[in-house]
């Protein structure tokens, strides 16, 4: 009997204590997080590789570009490639045209989208939902469908050959920006607007001084989206701009291909100069980008 009791106590003493469930869940969570971040790092490197190759190629000389096996780190670093790429074509003129087009169209989008978005979200009027549905349906209409009618319309206006077809429509609203502004306005409590109306404030004053300051992140998001879209727009200037002196960078960089058809280091230098401003802009305002995308789908 004493042996059984001793064996029982000995077995209990030798048995390992159970692992707490919370510790197991924490370990699994850590492993899952590391696995997800590892996969994201792999995909990030895959997508980052073309940009890194473009930058390194822009700093090589002609011999290193065609060297085999490939030269990953240029030596010596040929900073003169950027100077030659800038000076051999009308680079700063193209840059000024791009900034003018992007800034003016961004101002137009920031004026039109909040006004229409406020009307669709905070003002009750007959047929509001029907017109909003029509506005949303325009998002599903391919741009190729309206390309020829718009060109004929702008040609009749005498706008072809200038930036008017690319800038003036932004002052009349874009369906996506209107939808984005409406989603932000729906975050604003109606009690604030009702209180302002009781105090005697007019609708335009409520819109301009009370509600719009509360959605400045939306206005910044619209400006950023329009600016980046105008910066990289190729089809619009290609159709409506015919003078070389009016080309933006997206079209002007085609001059690199004609001048430097076999000098890849200069082509990559020009492409890097064209891409770098957008990368820097995104690094500084990435929170605004993410917040704009997030809020645009939160409220129906």
N, C-alpha and C positions, 0 to 999 in steps of 0.2 A: 504494500500500500504506500509506504513511504517512497519507494522508487518511482511509482507512478506520479505521485505529487511532485517529486523532484524533477521528473522528466517534463511534467506540465509547466512548471515554473521556468525550467531551462529553455523550452521551446518558445515561451512568451518572451523571454529575455533576448533570445537570438533573432527573433523576427524583426524585420526592419519596420520602422514607423511609417504609416501611410503618408504619401506626398499630398500636401494640401491642394485642393482643386484650384484655388486661386493662383497658386504658383504654376500649375500646369497650363492654365489658360494664358497667363502672362508669358510663359515661354513660347507657347504656340503663336501668340500675337507678335512677339519679337521676331520669330522665324518668318512668319508671314510678311511682316513689314520689310525685313531684309530681302526676302525673295522678290517682293513687288518693286522695291527700289533698285534691286539688281537688274530686273528686266527693263525698268525704265532707263537705267543707265546704258544698257546695251542698245536699246532703240535710239536713245539720244545720240550716242556715238555714231550710229549708222546714219542718222539724218544730219549730223554735224560734219561728217567726213567731206561731203562735196564743198562745203564752205571753207573748211580748213585747207583743202587741196587748192581751191581758187586763190586763197590768200598766199599760200606758200609759192604757188606758181607765179603770182604777180611779183614776187621778190627774187626770181631766178634770172639768170642770163639765158641766152638762146641755147647754149650747149647743155645746160642743166635741164632745160625743158625736155629735150629729146634724149637725155641720157637713159641708158638701161644697164642695170636695174634703176628704177626711179630714185631720184634724189628727194628725200623727204624734207630735210632741213637745208635751205639754200645757203651756200657759202661761196663767195661773199654775198651779203644781202644787197640787192640792187634797188635802192630807194629811188634811183633816177628813173625807173620805169614809170612811177607815178607822175613825176614831173613831165616826162615826155608824153604820157597819155593825156595830161591836162593841156599842155601847150600846143600839141599838134592838131587839135580840133578846137572848135568854138565851145569849149566845155563850160566856162562860166556863163556864157550867154544861154546855153541850154539849161544850166542850173537856175538862172534867174527866171526863165520861162516856166520851169517846173514849179518853182516856189510861187510865182504869181498865180498860176492855174490852181495849185493845191490850196493856197491860202484863201483866195476869193471864193472858190467853190465850198470850202469849209465854212466860211462866214455865211454863205447862203443856206447851207444845210442847218447851221445853228440858229438861223432866224426862222426858217419855214417849219422845220420839224416840231419844235416846241409849241408853236402856235396851233398847228393842226392837231398835235397830240393832246393838247389841253382841251380843245373843242370836242375831241372824241371821248375824253375821259371824265371831264368835270362839268360839262354843259349839256343839259337835256334839250334836245330839239328833234322835230319829227324826221324820221328816216336816218337817224344817226347810225344805228347798227347796220342798216343796209349799205350806207356809204362806206362804213368801216370794212364791211365784208368785201365790197368792191375793191377797196384799197389793198386789202390783204391778197385778193386774187391776182393783183398785178405782180405780186412777188413770184407767182408761178408762171408768169408769162416770159418766155425766153427773149433775151435782148435781140436775137437775130430776127424775130418776128417784126419788131418795130424799127429795125435798122433802116430799111429803105424808105418807109413813110416819113420817118423823122428827117432823113437826109433831104428828101424832096421838100419838106416843110421849111427846114432851115435854109435850103437853097432859095426858096421863094422869098424868104425874109432877107436874103442877102447876107446871111451870117457865115456861110461857108468860106473858109480861108482865114477865119479869125477864131478866137477862143470863146466867142459868144455861145455857140452850141454846147460847149463843155461847162460853162460857168453859170449862165442864166437859168437853165433848168433846175439847178440846185436851189435857187431861191423860191421855187414852187413846190418843193417837197419831194422826198423819196419815200416809197412805201415802207422800206425797212426802217428808216430813221423815224418815220411817223409812228410805227408800231413800237419802236424802242422808247420814244418819248412818252407814248401813252402808258406803257407799262410802268415807267417811273412815276408818272403823275398819279397813277392808281395807288401808289404807296402813301401819298399824302392824305391824311384824314380829312373827310368832308367837313368835320366840325370846324376846322380852321377857316375854310372858305365860307361856311354859313355865318360864322362870327364876323368875318370881314364884311359880308353883305349886310348884316344887321347894323354894323357901324356906318354904313353908307358908302362903302367903297365900290367903285365901278368894276365891271368884269375885267377890263383891260388892266386896271391898277392891281387887282387881285392876282392876275396872271403875271404881271411884270415885277411887282414888288413883294409879293407874299409867297406865291407858290413856286415860281421859277428859281429863286435863290435856294430853295430846299432841294432842288434836283440838279444842282450844278454838276454833280458827277455824270448825269445823263448827257448834259450839254457837252462836257469834255469828251465823253465817249463818242458822241456823234461827230465831233470835230476830228477826233483821232481816226475814226473809221474812214471818214471822207478824205482826210489828208493822205492817209496811206493808200487809199484806193486811187486817188488822183496822181499820187507820186508814181505808182507802178502802172498806170493806165497806158496801154499801147494802142488798142483798137480805136479809141475815140480820136486822139490826135492824128492817127494814121489816116482816118477818113476825112476829118474836117480841116486839117492843117496841111497846106501845100507849100509854104515857104520855108526854106531851110533856116532862116533867121528866127522863125517862130517855133521851131521844134523844141519839145521838152527833152529831158534826158532819156526817157524811154525810147524815143525815136532817134534822138541824136546819137545814141550809142551804136546805132546801126552803121554810123560812119566809121566806127572802130573796125567793123568787119570788112569794110571796103579798103580802108587804109592799112590795117594790120591783119590781113587775112591769114598770114602764116606766122605772125609774131604773137604767140599765145601769151607770153608774159605781159604784153601791153594790153591785150584783150582782157586778161584777168585783172589787171590793174584798173581798167575802166569799169569792169563789172563790180569790183570791190568798192570803188568810190560811189557807185550807184546804190549799192546795198547797205553800206555802212550807216548812213543816216537813219534808215528805218530800224536797224538793229539797236542803235543807241536810243532812239525814241522809245522803242518798246521796253528797253531795260529801265528807263526812267518812269514810264507810265504803265507798266504791266498790270498793276493793281486796278487801274481804271479800266483797262481792257477786260480783265476778268470780271470785275464787278458789273460792267455793262452787259456782258454776255449772260451773267448769272441772273440779274434782275429782269432781263428781257423775257424770261420764261417763267417767272415766279407767279405772276398774277394773270389770270385769264380775263 
